[in-house]
Amino acid sequence: MTNRLESRAILRNARTSAQKARLVCDLVRGKTVEEATYILRHTPRKAAKMVGKLLASAVANAENNQSLSDVGSFRIATIFADEGPTMKRIMPRAKGRADHIRKRTAHITLVIAK
């Protein structure tokens, strides 16, 4: 952390692919906390709900851990989604074959700063 005020939150093993989570991350990158909350509330994607909760967690971290009160003036400094572990499953198919199903996960990191 640098000399500016920062707070961060990390969501690990989110049950969405990193590619889908990145679409939502791109919507709110660089926005203020209030703007981002509004955008996420009106975005019809599963990852938007996850990122909204993550943003609320980062705000709560700033208020409780660093005793900051004017969190509304904070901006989303950094937000990114990395790939998490992939759960591998098998679905039986005809004639004794099997299809492989990859259930992807993501690690989403969000940093708010003044």
trRosetta pair geometry for C-beta under 8 A, 3 or more apart (Angstrom, degrees):
i j d omega theta_ij theta_ji phi_ij phi_ji
1 6 5.2 -155 -137 48 108 129
2 6 7.3 87 41 -19 75 129
4 113 5.5 53 123 -172 122 113
4 114 5.7 -150 -179 55 100 92
5 62 7.5 79 158 -144 108 109
5 66 6.8 138 -155 153 102 153
5 68 6.4 114 -179 -91 143 144
5 74 7.9 -96 103 -104 107 105
5 113 6.5 149 87 -153 57 63
5 114 4.4 48 54 -6 104 121
6 77 6.8 -57 -121 24 104 152
6 111 5.8 -8 -167 -174 111 104
6 112 7.0 157 -153 84 59 46
6 113 4.5 -19 -99 -97 80 91
6 114 7.8 -113 -66 5 49 75
7 58 5.3 134 115 -178 100 78
7 59 7.4 117 95 -93 144 20
7 61 4.6 158 -175 98 116 104
7 62 3.6 -111 -26 -70 160 87
7 65 7.1 140 -125 59 109 117
7 66 6.3 -126 -80 8 109 135
7 68 7.6 -126 -40 27 133 140
7 74 7.7 -30 33 -141 108 157
7 111 7.3 161 82 -154 37 59
7 112 5.4 -11 61 60 88 93
7 113 7.8 174 21 -77 60 49
8 58 6.0 -31 -148 -124 20 106
8 61 7.1 -62 59 94 30 157
8 78 7.9 -12 -111 66 113 107
8 109 6.8 0 -173 -174 117 87
8 110 6.5 165 -152 89 69 51
8 111 4.3 -25 -97 -101 100 75
8 112 7.4 175 -85 19 48 62
9 54 5.2 175 104 -171 123 75
9 55 7.7 -164 47 -82 137 17
9 57 4.1 118 -133 103 156 109
9 58 4.0 -118 -3 -67 113 78
9 61 5.9 -179 -67 -10 95 140
9 109 7.8 171 89 -151 44 49
9 110 5.4 -8 60 61 85 99
10 54 7.9 7 -139 -145 6 115
10 107 6.7 -2 -175 -178 101 94
10 108 7.2 164 -157 86 52 51
10 109 5.0 -11 -109 -105 86 75
10 110 7.6 -179 -83 23 41 67
11 14 5.1 48 132 -58 115 114
11 50 6.2 148 151 173 170 104
11 53 7.7 88 -86 89 137 101
11 54 4.9 -82 -31 -91 122 121
11 107 7.0 173 89 -156 56 47
11 108 4.5 3 55 55 104 98
11 109 7.9 -154 28 -69 64 37
11 110 8.0 33 -2 -1 96 105
12 84 6.6 129 -172 -112 66 131
12 107 5.0 -2 -119 -118 63 92
13 84 5.1 165 -96 179 49 157
13 85 7.0 -11 -107 37 94 94
13 105 4.8 -16 -149 177 54 145
13 106 7.9 124 -137 59 12 34
13 107 7.2 17 -33 -81 40 74
14 21 6.6 94 91 -87 141 141
14 47 7.4 77 149 -122 138 82
14 50 5.3 80 -145 -166 131 154
14 84 7.1 149 34 -7 63 145
14 105 6.1 143 64 -167 44 79
14 106 4.8 -35 60 65 103 85
14 107 7.2 156 8 -90 94 23
14 108 5.7 19 -9 -5 147 110
15 103 7.5 -22 -149 169 89 105
15 105 6.0 -39 -99 -110 41 84
16 20 5.0 -103 168 80 109 123
16 21 5.4 127 100 -55 117 95
16 46 5.7 171 -87 99 132 117
16 47 5.0 -149 106 -77 169 96
16 50 6.9 -146 9 3 132 155
16 104 7.5 -13 142 95 25 91
16 105 7.5 65 45 -135 34 42
16 106 5.8 -36 79 13 73 121
17 20 4.8 90 62 9 86 100
17 21 7.0 -155 95 -4 44 88
17 83 8.0 -15 -165 -115 67 82
17 104 4.1 44 -102 89 81 137
17 105 7.9 -45 -99 -47 38 6
17 106 6.3 87 163 -48 19 113
18 21 5.5 -57 -145 41 35 113
18 22 6.2 43 154 -30 67 103
18 81 4.6 169 -152 133 77 103
18 82 6.1 -53 -122 147 137 14
18 83 4.6 -85 -20 -78 144 61
18 84 7.4 156 -59 0 103 70
18 104 7.0 -96 -3 157 74 125
18 106 4.1 149 -82 -111 66 110
18 107 7.9 -6 -97 33 107 57
19 22 5.9 -49 -150 26 28 114
19 23 7.4 36 150 -24 57 96
20 23 5.9 -43 -162 18 39 115
20 24 7.5 29 147 -8 62 100
20 45 7.2 -173 174 -175 99 124
20 46 7.5 19 144 58 135 100
20 47 5.5 171 130 -31 92 138
20 106 7.9 -138 59 -30 81 148
21 24 6.0 -59 -162 38 42 107
21 25 6.2 45 144 -24 72 107
21 47 4.5 -171 -106 -141 60 141
21 50 7.4 -55 -119 79 104 135
21 51 7.4 145 -157 -58 86 110
21 81 3.7 154 104 -123 120 162
21 106 4.6 -170 1 115 151 170
21 108 5.6 -127 180 -83 140 115
22 25 5.2 -51 -141 37 39 117
22 26 6.3 45 158 -26 67 101
22 80 7.6 6 -110 -155 87 58
22 81 4.9 -129 -65 45 70 121
23 26 6.1 -52 -155 29 27 112
23 27 7.3 33 146 -26 57 101
23 45 7.1 -155 94 -132 117 170
23 47 7.2 113 61 61 90 145
24 27 5.6 -48 -160 21 40 117
24 28 7.2 5 158 3 68 106
24 40 7.4 65 -171 -115 111 88
24 43 6.5 129 -125 131 96 154
24 45 5.7 -150 -74 84 115 141
24 47 4.3 -161 -2 108 145 113
24 48 5.0 -159 -130 -77 132 66
24 51 5.2 -172 133 -6 129 149
25 28 6.8 -81 -156 46 32 89
25 29 6.2 48 156 -51 71 102
25 51 6.8 -166 -78 -110 63 144
25 79 4.7 -167 -152 126 98 108
25 80 6.2 94 -176 -109 158 27
25 81 5.5 -154 -29 -17 143 103
25 108 7.2 -161 -76 -142 118 105
26 29 6.0 -35 -136 2 31 118
27 39 5.6 -177 146 155 113 134
27 40 7.7 141 98 -76 128 66
27 43 6.4 100 121 -92 173 150
27 48 7.9 -12 53 -105 149 101
28 31 5.0 -86 -162 31 61 125
28 35 7.7 159 -139 109 81 88
28 36 4.0 72 -153 -131 118 101
28 39 5.6 176 -86 77 91 138
28 40 6.4 3 -67 -54 140 99
28 51 6.9 165 24 148 146 138
28 55 7.7 -80 158 -78 159 139
28 76 5.7 59 139 18 94 165
28 79 6.5 15 87 36 98 165
29 76 6.0 -119 -132 106 34 121
29 79 5.4 -139 -93 46 81 108
30 75 6.6 -12 -167 176 37 118
30 76 6.3 -50 -10 72 14 89
31 35 4.1 -122 179 92 114 121
31 36 4.4 146 91 -59 121 86
31 39 6.8 33 113 3 177 141
31 75 6.8 -179 101 -151 24 80
31 76 5.7 22 54 21 66 113
32 35 4.6 92 53 9 81 104
32 36 6.8 -152 87 -6 39 90
32 72 7.4 30 168 170 117 59
32 73 7.3 -61 -144 -153 115 27
32 74 7.0 123 -156 85 69 44
32 75 5.4 -59 -99 -99 51 69
32 76 7.8 174 -124 -5 6 77
33 36 5.9 -59 -145 39 27 111
33 37 6.3 31 156 -23 63 107
33 55 6.8 156 -145 178 82 112
33 59 6.1 101 -152 -87 142 119
33 71 6.3 0 17 143 170 85
33 72 6.1 -127 62 -135 119 37
33 74 5.0 47 -32 72 119 92
33 75 7.3 -125 -32 -96 69 23
33 76 7.3 131 -81 -47 57 80
33 112 6.3 33 -78 -135 107 141
34 37 5.8 -53 -148 32 29 112
34 38 6.6 28 154 -17 62 106
34 72 5.8 31 -43 -155 112 88
35 38 5.8 -60 -155 36 31 110
35 39 6.3 27 152 -18 67 108
36 39 5.6 -54 -144 38 32 111
36 40 6.1 28 159 -16 67 109
36 55 5.9 -167 119 -129 125 155
36 76 5.6 92 -66 -30 154 130
37 40 6.0 -58 -144 40 26 108
37 41 6.2 30 156 -24 63 109
37 52 6.8 91 -134 -138 62 90
37 55 6.4 -161 -81 115 77 144
37 56 7.9 86 -110 -67 109 82
38 41 5.9 -56 -148 32 27 112
38 42 6.7 -2 162 4 62 112
39 42 6.5 -81 -154 49 26 92
39 43 6.1 31 154 -36 68 114
40 43 5.6 -52 -137 23 32 116
40 48 4.8 172 -156 -174 72 90
40 49 7.6 146 169 -80 100 27
40 51 5.7 -137 -124 91 132 101
40 52 4.0 166 138 -78 137 97
40 55 6.8 179 0 12 163 145
41 48 8.0 -158 -49 153 12 117
41 52 6.6 106 -67 -116 60 142
43 48 3.8 -175 87 -108 112 155
44 48 7.3 46 26 26 4 146
45 48 4.5 106 63 -13 85 103
45 49 7.9 -153 94 -3 56 76
46 49 6.3 -54 -169 28 40 108
46 50 7.0 34 142 -13 68 107
47 50 5.3 -55 -153 39 45 115
47 51 6.0 41 152 -18 75 105
47 108 8.0 150 -161 -76 101 148
48 51 5.9 -54 -142 40 31 107
48 52 6.2 39 153 -26 63 106
49 52 5.6 -52 -148 32 30 117
49 53 6.7 28 155 -15 62 103
50 53 6.0 -57 -155 36 30 107
50 54 6.3 30 149 -19 65 109
50 108 6.8 119 132 21 116 157
51 54 5.3 -53 -146 38 36 117
51 55 6.3 42 152 -24 67 102
51 79 7.5 56 -147 -165 118 136
51 108 6.5 -112 -94 169 80 154
51 110 7.1 128 -153 -68 81 139
52 55 5.7 -50 -148 32 30 112
52 56 6.6 30 152 -16 62 104
53 56 5.6 -52 -149 36 35 113
53 57 6.4 38 150 -22 65 104
54 57 5.5 -52 -150 34 33 115
54 58 6.6 34 151 -20 65 102
54 108 6.0 -83 -84 107 168 122
54 110 5.0 122 139 8 116 140
55 58 5.7 -50 -148 33 33 111
55 59 6.5 34 152 -17 64 104
55 76 7.5 -52 -116 -89 108 115
55 110 6.2 -98 -83 157 61 161
55 112 7.6 90 -147 -55 74 125
56 59 5.7 -54 -149 37 33 113
56 60 6.3 33 152 -18 65 106
57 60 5.6 -53 -146 38 32 111
57 61 6.3 38 151 -23 64 103
58 61 5.5 -49 -148 32 33 116
58 62 6.6 35 151 -20 63 102
58 110 5.3 -102 -48 105 145 110
58 111 7.3 -178 -141 -123 139 21
58 112 5.0 126 141 0 129 113
59 62 5.7 -52 -153 33 33 112
59 63 6.5 27 152 -15 65 107
59 71 5.1 106 -151 157 90 148
59 74 7.5 -180 -106 51 82 144
59 112 6.9 29 -74 24 63 163
60 63 5.7 -56 -145 39 33 109
60 64 5.9 10 165 -1 70 115
61 64 6.5 -66 -132 49 23 94
61 65 5.2 -11 -175 13 66 124
61 66 7.6 46 141 2 66 98
62 65 7.1 -46 -98 49 13 89
62 66 5.5 -41 -156 44 50 117
62 68 4.8 -46 160 51 91 128
62 71 5.2 128 95 -110 135 118
62 74 6.8 -86 -109 -60 175 159
62 112 6.5 -64 -48 79 139 121
63 66 7.7 23 -16 55 4 75
63 67 7.5 27 -179 -123 39 19
63 68 5.9 -94 -95 66 41 72
63 69 7.1 73 -127 -99 85 38
63 71 6.0 -59 -61 -41 92 139
64 67 7.8 4 -173 -69 13 47
68 71 5.8 104 115 -70 110 84
70 73 5.3 10 146 13 103 113
71 74 5.3 -28 -170 -2 60 122
71 112 7.6 48 -165 127 94 147
73 114 6.6 33 108 -137 100 81
74 112 4.4 50 154 165 131 114
74 113 6.5 150 -155 74 92 17
74 114 5.8 -62 -106 -85 72 53
75 112 6.7 167 82 -154 30 74
75 113 6.3 -30 62 66 80 69
75 114 7.7 100 17 -143 82 13
76 79 5.4 -9 172 -29 122 119
76 110 6.6 -55 -143 -163 103 94
76 111 7.4 109 -165 77 59 51
76 112 5.8 -49 -100 -100 48 74
77 111 4.8 -55 65 105 103 99
77 112 6.3 133 3 -142 89 19
77 113 3.8 37 -43 14 137 116
78 109 7.0 -18 122 117 104 100
78 110 7.3 169 94 -153 65 32
78 111 4.1 26 49 40 97 115
79 108 7.5 3 -169 -177 85 90
79 109 7.0 -177 -141 93 43 58
79 110 4.8 11 -109 -112 91 74
79 111 7.2 -152 -63 27 57 64
80 108 7.5 -174 96 -147 37 55
80 109 5.7 -3 57 55 77 96
81 106 4.9 -3 -174 -179 106 130
81 107 7.1 154 -157 77 55 45
81 108 4.9 -18 -103 -100 83 77
81 109 7.8 180 -83 19 36 67
82 106 6.7 146 75 -163 39 73
82 107 4.7 -16 63 60 95 99
82 108 8.0 -174 24 -77 64 33
82 109 7.5 27 1 -4 102 107
83 86 7.7 -19 177 -49 109 95
83 104 7.1 -67 -145 -165 91 108
83 105 7.7 95 -175 81 57 58
83 106 6.4 -61 -118 -111 32 64
83 107 7.5 12 86 16 17 87
84 104 7.5 123 57 173 81 66
84 105 3.5 -60 76 104 123 98
84 106 5.2 -144 -5 -82 103 6
84 107 4.9 126 -74 -34 96 81
85 105 5.8 12 61 45 58 125
86 102 5.1 -13 -178 -167 125 98
86 103 6.7 147 -168 71 66 48
86 104 5.3 -26 -112 -105 91 60
86 105 6.8 -165 -88 16 41 80
87 102 7.5 141 73 -163 49 47
87 103 4.1 -18 63 63 102 108
87 105 7.3 71 -12 -25 91 109
88 100 6.6 -28 -162 -165 95 101
88 101 7.4 140 -162 77 46 56
88 102 6.2 -19 -104 -106 66 65
88 103 7.7 -153 -69 23 20 79
89 100 7.6 136 77 -164 46 52
89 101 4.3 -26 71 67 97 107
89 102 7.9 -174 28 -77 75 21
89 103 6.3 47 -2 -15 115 109
90 98 4.8 -4 -172 180 111 127
90 99 7.1 147 -159 74 59 44
90 100 6.1 -34 -103 -104 69 54
90 101 6.9 -173 -85 16 17 87
91 98 6.7 147 71 -163 42 71
91 99 4.7 -19 61 61 98 98
91 101 5.6 71 -19 -30 106 119
92 97 7.9 125 -166 84 53 49
92 98 5.9 -43 -107 -106 43 78
93 97 4.3 -35 73 84 111 95
93 98 6.1 175 13 -99 92 21
93 99 5.4 86 -42 -22 123 94
94 97 6.5 11 70 32 48 103
